[in-house]
Amino acid sequence: IPSDSIQQVIAAKWMTNFSDGKFYAERLLSRAELASIMVKAFRLDKRQAVNKENLAIPDVPRSYWGFNDIQIVLKTDIMKGYRGDEFFPNQKVTRAEALAIFAQAYGVFQFPDDAVNEILAAHPDEKSIPTWARKAIATVATEGFLNTDAQGNISPLKPVTRGDMAYVLSKYLQRQKQQPETPEVPIIPNSPQSP
């Protein structure tokens, strides 16, 4: 993972270094950490759904550090709970899950299946992508946000690392910076008033 990817994501305050000042790109992400990153990167706290009633999540009490962010990702449907409304905040996330959750926040392109298969065919291990994640990963690939190994493998079932996430977020950040500013509408002076 290029170190400038990590620097960009830290500068955007979407991810932070640990208290010792190191990033630890190889560390794995938990569901709670991913929730927190998604809220920041996509400003999910500004979405309308956030005003719904808080949900009762048996394994995420109010005292839990990620309580607010987890409430937000569930209310906005960016992440889902499991059976019995549990969130499993400390569970590690696979690359397929992380990419699908990122795409959910970004907006999944509704490609027809043929197009999805064609996009993913460029990756030698595309057969190992779970069916439910294919459209989402095709979206991330099309947008140029996907990090793969040198052979182009996506490794969807491997756990996602902090470095993987930093890469995807840095590409998304660069995309946002390239968006043209809204053009200024010229102000048309009032027609001269007749005296």
C-alpha positions as CSV (number, residue, x, y, z in Angstrom):
1,I,0.0,0.0,0.0
2,P,1.6,3.3,-1.0
3,S,2.3,5.4,2.1
4,D,0.8,8.5,0.4
5,S,-2.5,6.6,0.4
6,I,-2.3,6.3,4.1
7,Q,-1.2,10.0,4.6
8,Q,-4.2,11.2,2.5
9,V,-6.7,9.2,4.5
10,I,-5.2,10.4,7.8
11,A,-5.2,14.0,6.6
12,A,-8.9,13.6,5.7
13,K,-9.4,12.3,9.3
14,W,-11.1,9.2,8.0
15,M,-8.6,6.9,9.7
16,T,-6.1,7.7,12.4
17,N,-2.7,6.5,13.6
18,F,-2.5,4.6,16.9
19,S,-1.4,6.4,20.0
20,D,2.3,5.5,19.2
21,G,2.0,7.5,16.0
22,K,2.1,4.4,13.7
23,F,-0.6,3.3,11.3
24,Y,-0.1,-0.5,11.3
25,A,-1.4,-1.1,7.7
26,E,-1.3,-4.8,8.2
27,R,-3.7,-4.9,11.2
28,L,-7.1,-6.3,10.5
29,L,-10.3,-4.2,10.8
30,S,-13.2,-5.0,13.0
31,R,-16.8,-4.3,12.1
32,A,-17.0,-1.5,14.6
33,E,-13.9,0.1,13.2
34,L,-15.2,-0.2,9.6
35,A,-18.5,1.4,10.8
36,S,-16.7,4.3,12.2
37,I,-14.6,4.8,9.0
38,M,-17.8,4.7,6.8
39,V,-19.5,7.3,8.9
40,K,-16.6,9.7,8.5
41,A,-15.8,9.0,4.8
42,F,-19.5,9.3,3.6
43,R,-20.7,11.7,6.3
44,L,-23.5,9.3,7.1
45,D,-24.4,11.3,10.2
46,K,-25.8,13.9,7.8
47,R,-28.2,11.4,6.1
48,Q,-31.9,11.6,6.8
49,A,-32.3,8.1,8.2
50,V,-30.1,9.0,11.2
51,N,-33.1,10.7,12.8
52,K,-34.9,7.4,13.3
53,E,-35.2,5.9,16.8
54,N,-32.1,4.2,18.1
55,L,-32.1,0.4,17.6
56,A,-31.7,-2.1,20.4
57,I,-28.5,-3.9,19.7
58,P,-27.8,-6.5,22.4
59,D,-24.1,-6.7,21.9
60,V,-23.5,-2.9,21.5
61,P,-24.4,-1.1,24.7
62,R,-24.5,2.7,24.9
63,S,-21.2,2.6,26.8
64,Y,-19.4,0.9,23.8
65,W,-17.0,3.3,22.0
66,G,-18.5,2.7,18.6
67,F,-22.2,2.9,19.7
68,N,-23.1,6.1,17.7
69,D,-21.3,5.0,14.5
70,I,-22.9,1.5,14.7
71,Q,-26.3,3.0,15.2
72,I,-25.7,5.3,12.1
73,V,-24.5,2.5,9.7
74,L,-27.5,0.3,10.7
75,K,-30.1,3.1,10.4
76,T,-28.7,4.2,7.0
77,D,-28.5,0.5,5.8
78,I,-24.8,0.7,5.0
79,M,-24.2,-2.3,7.3
80,K,-26.6,-4.9,8.5
81,G,-27.0,-6.7,11.9
82,Y,-27.0,-10.4,12.2
83,R,-29.7,-12.8,13.5
84,G,-31.3,-11.4,16.6
85,D,-30.1,-7.9,15.8
86,E,-26.6,-8.4,17.0
87,F,-23.8,-6.5,15.3
88,F,-20.7,-8.5,16.3
89,P,-18.6,-5.3,16.6
90,N,-15.3,-7.1,17.2
91,Q,-15.7,-9.5,14.3
92,K,-13.1,-9.2,11.6
93,V,-14.3,-8.3,8.1
94,T,-13.4,-10.0,4.8
95,R,-12.3,-8.0,1.8
96,A,-15.6,-8.9,0.0
97,E,-17.6,-7.6,3.0
98,A,-15.6,-4.4,3.3
99,L,-15.8,-3.6,-0.4
100,A,-19.5,-4.4,-0.5
101,I,-20.1,-2.1,2.5
102,F,-18.0,0.7,0.9
103,A,-19.9,0.3,-2.4
104,Q,-23.2,0.4,-0.4
105,A,-22.2,3.8,0.9
106,Y,-20.8,5.0,-2.4
107,G,-23.8,3.7,-4.4
108,V,-23.8,0.3,-6.1
109,F,-24.1,0.5,-9.9
110,Q,-27.0,-1.7,-11.1
111,F,-25.0,-3.4,-13.9
112,P,-26.7,-6.3,-15.7
113,D,-25.1,-9.7,-14.7
114,D,-23.3,-10.0,-18.1
115,A,-21.5,-6.7,-17.5
116,V,-20.6,-7.7,-13.9
117,N,-19.1,-10.9,-15.1
118,E,-17.2,-9.1,-17.8
119,I,-15.8,-6.5,-15.4
120,L,-14.7,-9.2,-12.9
121,A,-13.3,-11.6,-15.5
122,A,-10.1,-9.5,-15.5
123,H,-9.3,-11.0,-12.1
124,P,-7.9,-14.5,-11.9
125,D,-9.7,-15.3,-8.7
126,E,-13.1,-13.8,-9.5
127,K,-14.9,-17.1,-9.1
128,S,-14.2,-16.9,-5.3
129,I,-16.2,-13.6,-5.0
130,P,-19.4,-14.4,-3.1
131,T,-22.5,-13.9,-5.3
132,W,-23.9,-11.2,-3.1
133,A,-20.8,-9.1,-3.4
134,R,-20.3,-9.3,-7.2
135,K,-22.2,-6.1,-8.2
136,A,-20.6,-4.2,-5.4
137,I,-17.1,-5.3,-6.3
138,A,-17.7,-4.6,-10.0
139,T,-18.7,-1.1,-8.9
140,V,-15.5,-0.6,-6.9
141,A,-13.4,-2.0,-9.8
142,T,-15.1,0.2,-12.4
143,E,-14.4,3.3,-10.4
144,G,-10.7,2.4,-10.0
145,F,-10.9,2.0,-6.2
146,L,-9.9,-1.7,-6.1
147,N,-6.5,-2.8,-4.8
148,T,-5.3,-6.2,-6.0
149,D,-2.1,-8.2,-5.8
150,A,0.4,-8.1,-8.7
151,Q,-1.5,-10.8,-10.5
152,G,-4.8,-8.9,-10.3
153,N,-6.3,-11.2,-7.6
154,I,-9.0,-9.6,-5.4
155,S,-8.6,-12.2,-2.5
156,P,-12.3,-11.5,-1.5
157,L,-12.3,-14.0,1.4
158,K,-9.1,-12.8,3.0
159,P,-9.6,-10.5,6.0
160,V,-9.4,-6.8,5.1
161,T,-6.4,-4.8,6.5
162,R,-6.2,-1.2,7.5
163,G,-3.9,-0.7,4.6
164,D,-6.5,-2.2,2.1
165,M,-9.1,0.2,3.4
166,A,-6.7,3.2,3.3
167,Y,-6.1,2.4,-0.4
168,V,-9.7,2.3,-1.4
169,L,-10.5,5.4,0.6
170,S,-7.5,7.3,-0.8
171,K,-8.7,6.5,-4.4
172,Y,-12.2,7.7,-3.4
173,L,-10.7,10.9,-1.9
174,Q,-8.7,11.6,-5.1
175,R,-11.9,11.1,-7.1
176,Q,-13.7,13.7,-5.0
177,K,-10.9,16.2,-5.4
178,Q,-11.1,15.8,-9.2
179,Q,-14.8,16.7,-9.3
180,P,-15.2,20.1,-10.9
181,E,-16.4,22.8,-8.6
182,T,-19.9,23.9,-9.1
183,P,-19.6,26.6,-11.7
184,E,-20.5,30.1,-10.4
185,V,-23.6,31.5,-11.9
186,P,-22.8,34.9,-13.2
187,I,-24.9,37.6,-11.6
188,I,-26.8,39.5,-14.1
189,P,-27.1,43.1,-13.1
190,N,-30.6,44.5,-13.0
191,S,-31.6,46.3,-16.1
192,P,-31.1,50.0,-15.6
193,Q,-34.2,51.5,-14.0
194,S,-35.8,54.3,-15.9
195,P,-35.8,57.4,-13.8
